[in-house]
Each structure stands twice: as structure tokens, then as C-alpha cells.
């Protein structure tokens, strides 16, 4: 194994090593300054391939590149962002954001030093904050594989839990150590926190992460290690004898801890839904409970006990028999008919009333699941009167700045619901975070007032893609038992990139001047009448031996000659 990098060394002409944060069999973690980002702190993980032989380094590089792409797919505000990978001096490095804060193991040690542990409210807040993160990574086919108090940091900047040290890094390191083997190495995990299917068979599912999160929760509640909370002879968890929590929360945790993966919750969204019932006394948290809205129905008339009447009994006038009406057959028949008609009408009215109460109630769409004070139930008896007072809703429009970000500072009191609306485009990435505010949860509603998705309901932060254009709502409510709390809400939109339009060349036609046609004059010949030539008589001179001829014209017979 190569020695650690010396403090002060600059890698890639960019990252200056400040200190070593940790070292193990898989590699080392360094704290470094990014000199190209104003000396911003970052964490650098060195993965150490120890396999030797022909082609071992090339195989390690191939695995390194392939597995690093998995980390690049994780984009969530509560997961350190993966920056880049690089190779230098025959070493492999991964760079990610540095998270300033304390791990939940450190926080538990601090509480133990003063004789305390995490309370039920603390653990509930942790579960509700981390479950949306797990739902996000599971939707991308990524399993953390190594959830424990050591791998969850309470970030100093916003007091949100951050999930670190994904098991895929350790899996990558294991593959780099033995790149030529086909051994299933997904058995990466922490003993006591990871379920049997992960440690023994190497298979990991979303429910495997839920199992490890539940073990983390009971360790924080009891301040005892998993080996102290698990009975190996009975193969059961015995954590409940060390701490008292609400039956609903215990039911949720025990199902997450079930030894069979098929009997656990199959997704983080199912656990989020089950935790909605934890703070409602007398309501079971099992998922089999109907999610339909409960409608108050009045008691049936036959169930109301008869009330004593103060009216005096009717007095029969003297001198008239009380049975005189019964003596008249016609009157008796009329009374009987009236009784039959009234009985039929009354039965129809009663049945219609019951049916209208059970099936005729209009369906209502709640703004968002809320938690309001409920009657205290003890020993089957209800004390107190349920209140019908509805919370006051205040709605405001968010004004996003040039960077599409808005930050609101305000306070919320019991009986109030605060709503912030904004316009979002389809495909835009929404990030909303309660950076401050204890006992407040947010829910993102679509333009038609429905919950955006299961991870956007009663959480402290949400990141997701908007499905359509419209005005969305971020709804803030106080959790049960909290009277008032200040908060700092940040909402950011990252609009989808618009494709650059392809310029279509505009063809400018070349105008060819059109000249008027040259008119060729048509010459009409002038007809000059042709007259016969004037007849000029040529005198004939007879020869001398002939007598002279008379050339005087002779008249033509039948023609009048005009001289």
C-alpha cells in the first residue's frame, strides 16, 4: 500500500491537501482546498487497488470509471455532490463536497455525556428528513448499503441531516482490490445495521436501506449498540424494553426491522405515508388502514335513547267512551290505512336518510393532509369535544429574483397555514428547503391543489421536476404540539434548457427588371392604284406603194361611244 499523501501536496494543480480525515482498508479520505474555487473545502477519497498481475491496473481503471458514474447521478441537497474523478501517480481519486457538521454518532455521545438520548420527536424529525433522500436515490436504482449514525451528518449551515459515504464507494474499492474475481461483493455494510440478505447473500434492495435506517433510529433512542438490542437466540429485536415510544412509531419501526425483505415496507414513500399517523392518538399506522377521508355521520334514530317528556298525558273528556272510535268500522279502516301509509313512508325516509349519509356525501379534496387536535381517547371513552375550527390560510406570491430564487423569513402560529405560490414551467427543477424552523413541515401542491408526489408531502426539503406549466404552491404547517415557530424558506427554480432554434436562411429573391416590350410598328402598305397606261396610238406609216390608211376610230356596233 502506498503511503499517505503529504500535507500541503497539490493534486491536479488544483487541490491542496490540508489533513487526513480518515483511513481504512478501502483507502483514505483527505480534506483539501479547491484553489480554483476560492479555496473552497472539499473531500477527496483515495481508492487503493492492491491487486497485482497483468491487466490489473487496466481493469481497476475500467471499474473506477464505471462506478464513478453512479455517484455522478446522485443530485440531492442532502447528499454531498460528486465533483470529479482523476488519476495521478498511479492513484485513483474521487472528489466531492465537504459537509461541515457533526455525525449523529458524535451527537449521541454528547447526549450520553449528560445522561440523555435522542427523543421520539428527534428521531421522527430524522426519519422524515432522510426518507425523501432515500426515495430519490432508490428511484435511480442506487442503494446506499451503509446507513448508520456514523454516516449521517447534521449539517451546520441548515441543521439538516446529510447522507454520506455511500456503500458504492466501498464496493468500488473492494472490486479494485480483486478485479479479476467474480465474487459477489455487494455485501458491503456495517455488522448489526445491515440485514441478513445484504451481509450473507450480497443482495441489497430499497428495503435493505430502510432496515438500516430503523436500526439507526433505535440506537439513537436507546443509546445502545445493535448487539445489545438483538436477541440472537430468538432472532428478534428487543429494543422496546429500553425506551417508551408511541405504539404507532413502534409499529412502523418494527415493520422496517422485519427479517424478511418482502414483509418490510417496499419503498421510502410507504414509510412516509405510515408516519403521517404517528401523531394521531388512537389511529393505527399500518398501511392497511384506509386512506379515505373520515366523514362524521349522525347517530341512527333508533340508537337514540328515549328522552323523558314533560308534557302531561292527554285527558279524555268525561261523558265520552274512550273506545267509541273503535266501535265505528269505517273509522277503524281509515285509521288502519293511514297507519300503513305512514309506516311505509317513514321506512323509505329512514333508509334514504341513512343511504344519503353513508354514500351521498360529496367528495372533497383536502388542501393537504393536516394534523389537528383530536379528542383524547382513554379506556374506550372519549373526553372533550372535537373542534370544527378550520385553520386560517394565508397565501402570498413569491417574487423570484433574477436567479429564480426567493427566500422568505416569517413565523407560523398554531391554527395557521402559510402558502407561497409561484409559476413554474414543465420540466423545471424545483428545490425548496426549510433552512430554519423547528416543528414546521412543507408540502408542494400542483396547480390543481394535489400533492406533487409522495416525497413532497410534510417534509423539510424537496427537490424534483415540475410535470406541467402552472402556479404551484409551497404549503407550510406546524406539527402537532408546536404553538409557534420562526422559519426561513428558500425556493429555487432551474428552468429547463431550451433548444437553440436552427436558423433558417432567408432567401432574398433577385429581382430581374422587366422592361416593357418593344413595340414593332406594323407597316400597312399604301396601295397605289395602278391604272392602265394611257393608250397612245402609234401612227402607222404605210409604205410608199400602199395607199394612205384612215386611222379615225370606227364606232363599235352596240356600244355608245362618247367622243
LOBA-878324 format. One record per residue: residue in three letters; x, y, z of N, C-alpha, C in turn. Coordinates in steps of 0.1 Angstrom, whole numbers, plus 2048, in hexadecimal, padded with zeros to 3 digits. Example, Ala and Ser with C-alpha at 12.3 -4.5 7.8 and 13.67 -1.06 7.14 Angstrom:
// LOBA-878324
Ala8847C784E87B7D384E8847DF84E/Ser8807EA8478897F584788180084F/
// end
This chain:
// LOBA-878324
Unk8087F480080080080080980C800/Unk8058167F880D8227F780B82B803/Unk81583280781383B81380A846811/Unk80484C81C7FB85881A802863813/Unk7FA86C80D7FF878806803882811/Unk80E88880E81389281880A89E818/Unk8088A38258018B08268078BB81F/Unk7FF8C38178058CE80F8068CA801/Unk8068BD7FD8078B97EF7FB8BE7E7/Unk7FE8C27DB7F38C77D27F18BD7C7/Unk7E58B87C67E18AE7BC7DB8B57B1/Unk7DE8B07A57D88B67987DA8C5797/Unk7E48CA79D7E68D979D7DA8E07A2/Unk7D38DA7AC7C68E07B07C38DD7BE/Unk7C48D17C37BF8CD7D07CB8CC7DA/Unk7CC8D57E47D68D57EE7D28CD7FA/Unk7D98C37FE7D68BA8097D88C2816/Unk7CE8C281F7CF8C982C7D18BF837/Unk7C98B48377CB8AA8427C489D83D/Unk7C78928447C18858427B588484B/Unk7A988284579D88084D79B872852/Unk7A086884B79E85A84F7A5851846/Unk7A784584B7AE83B8437A982D847/Unk7A882483D7A381783F7A980D835/Unk7A38018357A87F782B7A57FB81D/Unk79B80381B79780780D79F812808/Unk7A481B8107AB82680B7AC831816/Unk7AD83E8127AF84981B7A5854816/Unk7A285D82079A86981D7A2875822/Unk7A487F8197AB88B81C7A289781B/Unk7A68A182379F8AE8237A98B781A/Unk7A38BD8107AB8C58077A48D2804/Unk7AD8DB7FE7A88E87F97A88E87EA/Unk79D8EC7E579C8EE7D67A18FC7D2/Unk7AD8FC7CD7B39097CA7AD9107BE/Unk7A59097B779E90F7AB7909147AF/Unk78C9127BC77F9167C078091D7CD/Unk7899277CD78B9307D978E9287E6/Unk79791E7E479B9157EF78F90F7F7/Unk78590C7EF77A9057F577E8F77FA/Unk7798F380677C8E680B7758DA803/Unk77C8CF8027768C47FB77C8B7801/Unk7768AC7FF77B89F8047808977F8/Unk78C8917FA7928897F079487B7F5/Unk78E8717EE78F8637F279985C7E9/Unk7A38567EF7AD84E7E87A98407E9/Unk7A78397DD7A482B7DD7B18237D9/Unk7B38197E17C08127E07BE8047DA/Unk7C18027CE7C17F47C87CE7ED7CC/Unk7CD7E17D17D87DA7D67DB7CD7CD/Unk7D27CB7C47D47BF7BB7E07C27B2/Unk7E77B77AF7F37B87A77F07AE79B/Unk7F97AF7917F87A67867F57AD779/Unk7F67A676E7F57AC7617E67B1760/Unk7E57BD75B7D87C37597D07C7765/Unk7D67C67717CF7C977D7CC7D877E/Unk7D67E077A7D47EF77B7CA7F3770/Unk7CA7ED7647C07F175A7B27ED75E/Unk7B17E27657A47DD76A79F7E7775/Unk7A87EB77D7A57F47887A0801783/Unk7A68067787A281377279481276C/Unk79280676678580476077A80476A/Unk77C7FD7757727FD78077080B786/Unk77B81278877B81F78E773828786/Unk77482877976C83177075E82E771/Unk75B82177074D81C77074581F77D/Unk74C81C78874581E79574482D798/Unk74E83579474D84379774184A790/Unk73D84578573184A77F724849787/Unk72483E79071983D7987188487A2/Unk72384C7A87238577B171F8647AB/Unk72386679E720872797710874795/Unk7098697956FA8697936F386F79F/Unk6FA86E7AB6F38727B76F38827B8/Unk6E88887B76E78967B86DC8997C2/Unk6DF89C7CF6D589F7D96DC8A97E3/Unk6D58B37E86DB8BC7F16E08B67FE/Unk6DB8AA8016E08A380E6E989880B/Unk6F08998006FA88F7FC7068977F7/Unk7128957FC71E89C7F771F89A7E8/Unk7208A57E17218A57D272E89F7CD/Unk72E8957C473A8907BE73F8997B4/Unk74C89D7B57518A77AC7598A07A0/Unk7638987A376A89279877288679D/Unk77887F79378287579678E87878E/Unk79A8737937A687578C7B086B791/Unk7BB8697897C686078C7D386878C/Unk7DB8657967E886C7977F286379E/Unk7FE86179880985A79E80484B7A2/Unk7FD8467987F883879A7EE8367A6/Unk7E78417A97DD8417B37CF8467AD/Unk7C48417B47B78447AF7B084D7BA/Unk7AA8587B57A48617BF7958657BA/Unk78D8677C577F86D7C377E8797CB/Unk7788847C57778917CB7688947CD/Unk7648987DA75689B7DD7568A77E6/Unk74A8AD7E87498B87F174C8B4800/Unk7518BD8077548BB8157488C081D/Unk7438B88277388BB82F73D8BF83D/Unk73B8CB84173F8D084F7348CD858/Unk7378C586372D8C286D7318B6875/Unk7288B187D72B8A5886723899882/Unk72988E88272288188071887F88B/Unk70E87788870487389270B86A89D/Unk71686489A71D85C8A47238668AE/Unk7298718A972F87B8B27248828BA/Unk7188858B470D88B8BC7088828C6/Unk7088758C470386B8CE70D86A8D9/Unk71A86B8D672486B8E17228778EA/Unk71F8828E471D88F8EC71188D8F5/Unk7068888F06FA8868F86FD87C903/Unk70487190070786790B71086E916/Unk71887791372187D91D719885927/Unk70C88992470489092D6F8887931/Unk6F987A92E6EE8719326E287292A/Unk6E387591D6D78769156D986D908/Unk6CE86C9016CE8658F46C586D8EB/Unk6C48698DE6BB8708D56AD86D8D9/Unk6A48778D86968768DC68F8718CF/Unk68286D8D267A8688C76788738BC/Unk67687F8C167588A8B768188C8AF/Unk68D88B8B569988C8AD69A8818A3/Unk6978758A669886A89D68E86B892/Unk68287089567887288B67C87C881/Unk68288788668889187D69388C874/Unk69B88387A6A687D8716A0874867/Unk69686C86A69086386068986B855/Unk68287585967A87C84F684885846/Unk68F88884B69988F8436A188683A/Unk6A487A83E6AC8718366A486882C/Unk69886582F69085C82668F862818/Unk68C86F81668C874809699873801/Unk6A58738096B28718026B38637FD/Unk6AF85A8066AF84C8016A68497F5/Unk69A84F7F569184E7EA6988537DD/Unk69F85E7DF6A68647D36B085A7CD/Unk6B98557D66C484D7D16BE83F7CC/Unk6B483A7D36AF82D7CF6A882E7C1/Unk6A283A7BE69C83B7B16A683B7A6/Unk6B283D7A96BD83C79F6C482F7A0/Unk6BF8257A76C58187A76D18177B0/Unk6D38207B96DF8217C26DB81D7D0/Unk6E28147D66E08107E46EC8157EC/Unk6E981B7F86F48218006FD816805/Unk6F780C80C6FD80081170580281E/Unk70680E82370F81082F70981B838/Unk6FC81B83B6F68258436F9821852/Unk6FE82B85970182A86770283886D/Unk70383987A70584688071284D87C/Unk71C84587872984B874728851866/Unk71E84D85E71D85185071285B84E/Unk70D86185970386C85870987885F/Unk70988385870F89085E70489A860/Unk7038A086B6FA8AB86D7028B8868/Unk6FE8BD85D7058C88577048D585F/Unk70F8DC86170E8E88697068F3862/Unk7078F485570190084E6F290084F/Unk6EB8F584E6DC8F584E6D68EB857/Unk6DF8E485F6DA8DA8696D28CF863/Unk6D68CB8576CF8C08506D98B4850/Unk6D38A78526DC89C8516E0899843/Unk6ED8968416F38938346F8885834/Unk6F587E8296F987082870786F821/Unk71186982771E86982272385A820/Unk72F85981A73684C81972D841814/Unk72984280772183880172982B800/Unk72282080272881380172E8107F3/Unk7298177E972E8147DC73D8187DB/Unk7428217E37508247E37588197E9/Unk7538137F475A8077FA7597FB7F0/Unk74E7FA7EA74C7EF7E07577F17D5/Unk7587FD7D07628007C67707FD7CB/Unk7738017D77807FE7DD7827EF7DD/Unk7787E77E17797D97E277C7D37D4/Unk7757D77CB7777D27BD7857D67B8/Unk78A7E27BC7977E57B87A27DD7BE/Unk79F7D77CA7A97CF7D17A97C17CA/Unk79E7BC7C579D7AF7BF7967B07B1/Unk79C7B77A77947BA79B7937AD792/Unk79A7A379479979778C79078C791/Unk78A78F79C7817857A277378879F/Unk76A77E79F75C78079D75477E7AA/Unk75B7807B575477F7C274A78A7C4/Unk73E7877C97357927CC73979A7D7/Unk73C7A77D57427AF7DF7387BA7E4/Unk72B7B97E17227C37E671E7C17F4/Unk7257B77FB7237B58097297C0812/Unk72D7CB80B7327D68137277DB81C/Unk72B7DE8297217E38337277E2840/Unk7207E784A7257E785871D7DC860/Unk7257D486771F7C986E7167CE879/Unk70A7C98797007CD8836F67D787D/Unk6FA7DE8736F17E886C6EC7E385F/Unk6F47DB8586EF7D684B6E77C984D/Unk6DD7C68456D57BA8476DC7AE842/Unk6D67A28456DD7958416DF794832/Unk6D579882A6D679581C6E279D816/Unk6E57A881C6F17B08176FE7AB81C/Unk6FF7A682970B7A282E70E79382A/Unk70478B82870777D82570677A816/Unk6FC77F80F6FB77B8017007867F8/Unk7037927FD70879D7F56FE7A57ED/Unk6F17A17EF6E67A97E86E17B47F1/Unk6DF7BF7EA6DA7CB7F16CE7D17EA/Unk6C47D57F16B77DB7EC6B57E87F3/Unk6AB7EF7EE6A77FC7F56A37F9803/Unk69C7ED8066987EA8136A57E781C/Unk6B07E48166BC7E281E6C17EF824/Unk6C07FA81D6C38078226B980B82D/Unk6AC80782B6A280A8366A5803843/Unk6AA7F68416AE7EE84D6B97F5855/Unk6C47FA84D6CF8008546CB80E85A/Unk6C18158546BD82185A6B581F867/Unk6AD8148676A68108736B080D87F/Unk6BA80587B6C48028866CB80F88B/Unk6CE8188826D38258866CA82C890/Unk6BD82B88D6B38328956B382D8A3/Unk6B381F8A46B28198B26BF81B8BA/Unk6CA81C8B26D781F8B96D782D8BF/Unk6D18368B86D18448BD6C78458C8/Unk6BC83D8C86B283E8D26B78388DF/Unk6BE82D8DE6C28258EA6D18288EE/Unk6D982D8E66E782F8E86EE8228EB/Unk6E98178E46EF80A8E56F38058D7/Unk6FD7FC8D67017F78C96F77EC8C5/Unk6F77EA8B86EE7DF8B26F07D28B9/Unk6FC7CE8BD6FE7C18C36F77C08D1/Unk6F57CC8D76EE7CC8E46DF7CC8E2/Unk6DA7CF8D66CC7D08D46C67C48CC/Unk6CF7BB8C86CA7B08C06CD7A38C8/Unk6C279B8C96C378E8D06C77838C6/Unk6D377F8C66D87758BC6D17678BE/Unk6CD7648CA6C77578CD6B97578C7/Unk6B17628C86A47638C26A37698B5/Unk6AE76F8B16AF7778A46A47818A3/Unk6A37898AE6997948AF6A07A08B5/Unk69A7AC8B169F7B88B76987BB8C4/Unk69F7BF8CF6997C18DC69B7CF8E0/Unk69B7D88D769E7E68DA6947ED8E2/Unk6877E98E167C7F08E867C7EF8F7/Unk6847E68FD6857E590B68E7F0911/Unk6967F690869F80190D69A80F90B/Unk68F81190468A81E90167B81D8FF/Unk6748289026668299006638338F5/Unk65D82E8EA6588378DF64A8348DC/Unk64483C8D463683A8D063482D8C9/Unk6298268CB6278198C562881A8B6/Unk6238258B06238278A263282789C/Unk63A82E8A364882F89E64F8218A0/Unk64C81B8AB65280D8AD64D8048A2/Unk64180589E63C7FC8946437FE886/Unk64580B88364C80E87765B809877/Unk66280B8826708078836717F8883/Unk6687F188A6687E288A6667DC87C/Unk65D7E387465C7DD8676687E085E/Unk66F7EB86067B7EE8596867E485D/Unk6857DE86968F7D586E68C7C686B/Unk6817C486367D7B68616897AE85A/Unk68B7A285F69779A85869479784A/Unk6887968456857938376837A082F/Unk68B7A18256897AE81D67B7B0817/Unk6747A58146677A680E65D7AB819/Unk6607AA8266567AE8306597BC835/Unk6647C28306677D083465F7DA82B/Unk6607E682E65B7F08246647EF818/Unk65E7F080C6667EE80066B7FB7FA/Unk6688067FF66D8137FB66D81D806/Unk67582780467583280E66883A80E/Unk66283A80365584180264A83B80B/Unk64B82D80D64182681564482A824/Unk65082B82865482F83664F83D838/Unk65184682F64D85483063E855833/Unk63684D82B62884C82D62484783A/Unk62B83C83F62883684C62B840857/Unk63584885663985186162F85D862/Unk62685F85961C86985A612866865/Unk61185A86960785687360E855881/Unk61A85788262185588F61C85F899/Unk61A86B8966168768A06078768A2/Unk5FF86D89C5F086D89E5ED8638A8/Unk5E98668B45E685C8BE5DA8538BA/Unk5DC8468BC5D283D8B95D18388AB/Unk5DA83D8A25D98398945E5830891/Unk5E382488C5ED81B8895F682087E/Unk60381C87D60B82187360D817868/Unk60680B86960880185F603806852/Unk60A8028466068078395F8801835/Unk5F37F783C5E67F28385DB7FB83C/Unk5DE8058455D380F8495CF81783C/Unk5C281883B5BC81F82F5C182E82F/Unk5C48338235C88408225BD84A81E/Unk5B084481D5A584D81A5A2856825/Unk59D86282259A86C82C58E867835/Unk59086984258586584B57B87084C/Unk56E86C84A56387584A55A873856/Unk55787E85D54F87D86954187A865/Unk53B87086B52D86C86852586C875/Unk51987287551187288150C864885/Unk5088638925048568964F6852890/Unk4F484588F4E784188A4DC844893/Unk4D084788E4C584B8974C28408A1/Unk4C383389D4C08288A64CA8268B1/Unk4D682D8AF4E082B8BA4DF8368C4/Unk4D68408C24D584B8CC4CC8468D7/Unk4D08468E34C78418EE4BC84B8F0/Unk4B08468F44A484E8F64A7858901/Unk4A38648FF4A586F909498871910/Unk49987391D48C876925485882920/Unk47888291F47188D91B46A894927/Unk46A8A19264638A99314548AC92D/Unk4508A89224428AB91E4388A2926/Unk42D8A792A42389F93141C895928/Unk41888A92E410880926403886922/Unk3FE8829163F18879113E688391A/Unk3DD88C91C3D188A9243C588891C/Unk3BE87D91F3B28799173A688191D/Unk39F88891539388F91A389886920/Unk38388A92B37988293236D880929/Unk36587592B35987392435A86D916/Unk36786A912369864905372858907/Unk36E84D9013768419023838428FB/Unk38E83D90139B83D8FB39B8338EF/Unk39282A8EF3928208E43888238D9/Unk38282F8DA3778328D037C8328C2/Unk3898368BF38E8368B238F8278AD/Unk39381F8B53958118B138880A8AE/Unk37D8108B337080A8B036C80D8A2/Unk37281689B36E81A88E377813884/Unk37180987C37980287238080A868/Unk37981586337F81D85838B82585E/Unk38982A86A3958318703A0828873/Unk39E81C8773A88128793B080F86C/Unk3A980E8613AF80B8543B8817850/Unk3B38238513BA82F84D3C7830855/Unk3C682D8623D282E86B3DC824867/Unk3D88188643E180D8603E8811853/Unk3E18168493E781A83C3F182583F/Unk3EE82F8473F783A84A404835850/Unk40282B85A40E82686141781E857/Unk41181784E41980F84442181983B/Unk41A82483642182E82D42C835835/Unk42983984143384084843F83784B/Unk43D82B84F44882185145181F845/Unk44A81E83A45281C82D45A82982A/Unk45483482B45B841828467843832/Unk46484083F46E84284947A838846/Unk47782C84248282284048B827834/Unk48482C82948B83181E49483D821/Unk48E84682949685282D4A284E836/Unk4A084483F4AB8408474B783A83F/Unk4B38318364BD82A82E4C4834825/Unk4BC83E81F4C28488164CC85181E/Unk4C885482A4D185C8334DE856836/Unk4DD8498394E984183D4F2840831/Unk4EC83D8254F483B8194FA849815/Unk4F38548164F986081250486481C/Unk50386082850E86483251A85B82F/Unk51884F82B52484682952A84781B/Unk5218498115268498035248567FC/Unk51D85F80151A86B7FA5228777FD/Unk52C87680553488180953D8857FD/Unk53D8917F95468957EE5558937F1/Unk55C88F7E756A88C7EA57189A7EA/Unk57A89B7F45828A77F65908A57F4/Unk5978AE7EE5A68AD7EC5AD8B67F6/Unk5B48B08005BA8B980A5C68C0804/Unk5C98CB80A5D48D38065E18CB807/Unk5E38C58125EE8BC8155EB8B5822/Unk5F08A98245EE8A28315F38AB83C/Unk5EA8AE8465EE8B68515EC8AE85E/Unk5F28B28685F08AC8755EA8B687F/Unk5DE8B48845D78BD88D5D48B589A/Unk5D28BD8A45CF8B78B15C38AD8B0/Unk5C58A18B65BB8978B65B68958C5/Unk5AA88F8C75A588C8D45AE8828DA/Unk5B18838E75B98798EF5B086D8F2/Unk5B58618EE5AE8558F05B584D8FB/Unk5AE8499055B38429105A9838914/Unk5AD82B9145A4820919597820911/Unk59782390558B8228FD58282E8FE/Unk58583890657D843909583850903/Unk57C8588FC5818648F657E8708FF/Unk58987790258888390B58A88F902/Unk5838999055858A68FD57C8A68F1/Unk57A8B18EB5718B38DF57A8B68D3/Unk5788AF8C85808B28BC57D8C08B8/Unk5878C68B35858D48AE5848D489F/Unk57C8DC89957A8DD88B5818EA886/Unk5898F088E5908FC88A59A8F987F/Unk5998FF8735A28FD8685AE907869/Unk5BA9028655C590B8665C491785D/Unk5CA9228605CA92E8585D592C84D/Unk5D292E8415DB92C8365DF93A831/Unk5EC93D8305F194982B5FA94681E/Unk5F694C8135FD949807604955802/Unk6119537FD61995E7F86209597EB/Unk6239637E262A95F7D66399627D9/Unk6419587D464F9597D56559627CA/Unk65E96B7CD6649737C267296D7C1/Unk6749667B66819607B368A96B7AD/Unk69796B7B26A09757AC6A697079F/Unk6B097779A6B697478D6BB96678C/Unk6C09607986C59527986BA94879B/Unk6AD94C79A6A294479C6A293E7AA/Unk6A69467B46A69427C269F94C7CB/Unk6989477D569194F7DE69494A7EC/Unk6969537F669894F80468E95780C/Unk68695081567C95681D67F95382C/Unk67F95E83468095C843673960849/Unk66D95885166095B85865F951864/Unk65395286A650949875642944873/Unk64093887963393187762E92D885/Unk62192F88761B92C894611920892/Unk60D91B89D60491089D5F6915897/Unk5F090C88F5E39108885E591887C/Unk5F29198775F492186B5FB917860/Unk5F891A8545FE91484860391F83F/Unk61091E83C616928834619922826/Unk61592981B61692480E61E92E805/Unk6289297FE6309327F562E92C7E7/Unk6299347DE6279307D06319367C7/Unk63392E7BC63D9337B163992C7A5/Unk63D93279963A92C78C646923788/Unk64491778464E90E78064C908772/Unk65690676B65590075D6578F175E/Unk6518EA7556528DC7546618D8751/Unk6678CF7596748CB75867E8D3761/Unk6798DD7676828E57706858DD77D/Unk6918DF7826968D978E6938E279A/Unk68B8DD7A36878E47AF68F8DF7BB/Unk6958E97C369B8E57CF6968EF7DA/Unk6908E97E468B8F27EF68F8EC7FC/Unk6948F480569B8F08116968F981D/Unk6928F38286908FA83469E8FB83B/Unk6A59058396B290783F6B290984E/Unk6A790E8536A491086169690D864/Unk69390A8706859078746838F987A/Unk6828F98876808EC88E6718E988F/Unk66D8DD88C65F8DA88D6578DE881/Unk65D8E28766558E686A6598DC85F/Unk64F8D98576518D084B64B8D783F/Unk6508D483364B8DA8276458CF81E/Unk63C8D38166358CB80C6348D37FF/Unk6388CD7F46378D37E762B8CE7E0/Unk6228D87DB6168D57D56168D97C6/Unk6108D17BE60F8D47AF6058DF7AD/Unk6048E37A05FA8EE79D5EC8EA7A0/Unk5E98DD7A05DB8D87A45DA8D47B2/Unk5E38D97BB5E38D77C95E48C97CE/Unk5EC8C17C65EF8B47CA5FE8B37CF/Unk6018AA7D860F8A87DC6178A57D0/Unk6238AB7CE62B8A97C262F89B7C0/Unk6358957CB6388877CB63B8837DA/Unk63D8767DC63E8717EA6498777F2/Unk65487B7EB65F8817F265E8907F4/Unk6538967F06518A47F16468A77FC/Unk64389E80563989F80E63E89F81D/Unk63C8AA8246408AB83264F8A7834/Unk6578AE82D6668AC82E66C8BA831/Unk6798BA8336808C68366878CB82A/Unk6898C381F68F8C781368A8BE808/Unk68A8C47FB6858BC7F068D8C07E3/Unk6908B77DB6968B97CE6908B07C4/Unk68B8B67B96848AE7AF6818B67A3/Unk67C8AF7996798B578C66A8B878B/Unk6668C47866588C87856538C2779/Unk6478BC77A6418B476F63A8BD764/Unk6368C976762F8D175D62F8DF761/Unk62B8E875862B8F675B61F8F9764/Unk62190376D61690777561C90E782/Unk61291278B61691879761790E7A2/Unk62290B7A86259027B26249087C0/Unk6239007CA6219067D862A8FE7E1/Unk6329057EA6398FF7F5631902802/Unk62C8F88086248FA81362B8F6820/Unk62B8FF82A6328FD8376288FB842/Unk6298F184A6218EE8566298EB862/Unk6248EE86D62A8EA87A6278DC87D/Unk6318D588362E8C78876268C8895/Unk6208BD8986188BC8A46208BF8B0/Unk61B8C78B96218CA8C662A8D68C5/Unk62C8DC8B96358E88B862B8F48B7/Unk62E8FE8C06259098C06299148B6/Unk6369168B563B9218AC64A91E8A9/Unk64E92289C65C92089865F92988D/Unk66B92E88E67093788367692D878/Unk67793286C67C92A861683933857/Unk68B92C84F692932843690929838/Unk68892D82E68592482368C929816/Unk69392080F69A92380369491B7F8/Unk6909217ED68A91B7E169391F7D5/Unk6979157CD69F9177C269A90F7B6/Unk69A9167AA69590F79E6A190F794/Unk6A390478E6AD9027836A58FF776/Unk6A290976E69A9067626A18FD758/Unk69A8F57516A08EC7476A78F373C/Unk6B18ED7376B98F472C6B08F3720/Unk6AF8FE7196A78FF70D6B18FC701/Unk6AD8F36F86B58F16EC6B78FD6E4/Unk6C38FF6DF6C690B6D76BF9096CA/Unk6B89136C66B19116B96BB9116AD/Unk6B89096A46C19086986BD91368E/Unk6C791B68B6C59266826C2921674/Unk6B792666F6B39226616B792E658/Unk6C092B64F6C49366466B893C63E/Unk6B894963E6AD9506376B3953629/Unk6AC94E61F6B19506116AA95D60C/Unk6B39666086AE9736036AD9715F3/Unk6A29725EE6A19705DF6A897C5D8/Unk6AF9785CD6B59835C56AB9875BB/Unk6A89945BC69E99A5B36A499C5A5/Unk69E99759B6A299958D6999A4587/Unk69F9AF5846969BA57F68F9B6572/Unk6839B957267A9B55666789C255E/Unk67D9C255367B9CE54A66F9CC541/Unk6689D753E65C9D65356619D1527/Unk6599C852165D9C351465F9CE50A/Unk6689CC50266B9D54F76609D34EC/Unk6599DD4EA64E9DB4E06549DD4D2/Unk6529D34CA6569D44BC64B9D94B4/Unk64C9E54AE6419EB4A763E9E249B/Unk6319E049962C9D948D62A9E3482/Unk6319E14786309EA46C6259E5463/Unk61B9ED4626109EA4586139F044B/Unk6169E844161A9EE43460E9F642E/Unk613A01428609A09422607A05413/Unk5FBA014105F99FB4035F8A073F9/Unk600A063F0600A103E55F8A0A3D9/Unk5EDA103D65E6A0A3CB5EEA0A3BE/Unk5EDA003B85F49FE3AB5EAA003A0/Unk5EDA0A3995E4A0C38D5EAA07381/Unk5E2A033775E89FE36B5EFA0A364/Unk5F9A0835E600A133575F7A1934C/Unk5F9A2634B5F1A2D3415F5A28333/Unk5EAA2532D5ECA2031F5F0A2B316/Unk5FBA29311600A33307601A2D2FA/Unk5F8A312F15F9A2A2E3606A2D2DC/Unk60BA232D7617A252CF613A252C1/Unk616A302BB612A312AC61BA272A4/Unk613A2129B61AA1829261CA1F285/Unk629A1E28262CA2527562DA1A26B/Unk624A1B262624A11257630A1324E/Unk633A0924963DA0A23E638A13233/Unk641A1622C63EA1F221635A19216/Unk636A0C21562FA0620A621A0220F/Unk61EA0621C610A03221608A10222/Unk5FCA0F2205F4A1C2225F3A1F230/Unk5F1A2C2345F0A302425E4A2A249/Unk5E6A262565DCA2025E5D5A2A267/Unk5C8A292675C1A322705C1A2D27E/Unk5C7A342875C8A2F2965BDA3529E/Unk5B3A3A2995A8A3F2A15A1A342A7/Unk59FA332B5598A272BB58AA262B6/Unk587A1A2B4579A172AF570A132BB/Unk564A162B955BA132C4559A042C5/Unk5589FF2D25569F12D55479EE2D5/Unk5439E42CE5349E22CE52F9DF2DC/Unk5249E52DF51D9E22EC5229EA2F7/Unk52D9F12F65349F9301533A082FE/Unk52FA0F30852EA1D30653BA23309/Unk541A292FF54EA2F30054CA3E303/Unk552A4230E552A5031155FA5730C/Unk55DA6130556AA67300571A6E30B/
// end
